[in-house]
Amino acid sequence: MAHRQLRCRVEHALAAGGLVFAESKTADFLALDARTGRTLWQFQAGAEIPSSPISYGVNGKQYVAVSSAGVLYTFALPE
């Protein structure tokens, strides 16, 4: 397991599919490689992300979702 210091205060985190998803009160949503800690992608929601991300599956495909300012953002995990 990697250790990585982020430049923001992480409020909630979720691990799924070899990834760690972290969100902050500064509206950043990050996908990190669970093994290396490297940022794979980052999404700026534009408003505070007040709750934890969730992971769920549909027809064998895994997704992660997070809400901000009344909008639900959903991302498909790589296969």
Backbone hydrogen bonds, N-H to C=O, Kabsch-Sander energy under -0.5 kcal/mol:
donor,donor_aa,acceptor,acceptor_aa,energy
2,A,34,A,-0.9
6,L,4,R,-0.6
10,V,8,C,-0.7
11,E,23,E,-2.0
12,H,23,E,-1.0
14,L,21,F,-2.3
16,A,19,L,-2.2
19,L,16,A,-1.5
20,V,32,L,-2.6
21,F,14,L,-3.8
22,A,30,L,-2.0
23,E,12,H,-1.8
24,S,28,D,-1.8
25,K,9,R,-0.8
27,A,24,S,-1.5
29,F,43,F,-2.6
30,L,22,A,-3.2
31,A,41,W,-2.6
32,L,20,V,-3.1
32,L,30,L,-0.5
33,D,38,R,-2.6
34,A,18,G,-2.3
37,G,33,D,-2.9
40,L,31,A,-3.3
41,W,31,A,-1.3
43,F,29,F,-2.9
45,A,27,A,-2.8
45,A,43,F,-0.7
49,I,24,S,-0.7
54,I,65,A,-2.4
56,Y,63,Y,-2.1
58,V,61,K,-2.6
61,K,58,V,-2.1
63,Y,56,Y,-3.2
64,V,75,F,-2.5
65,A,54,I,-2.7
66,V,73,Y,-2.3
68,S,71,V,-2.4
69,A,48,E,-0.6
71,V,68,S,-2.0
73,Y,66,V,-3.2
73,Y,71,V,-0.6
75,F,64,V,-3.0
77,L,62,Q,-2.8
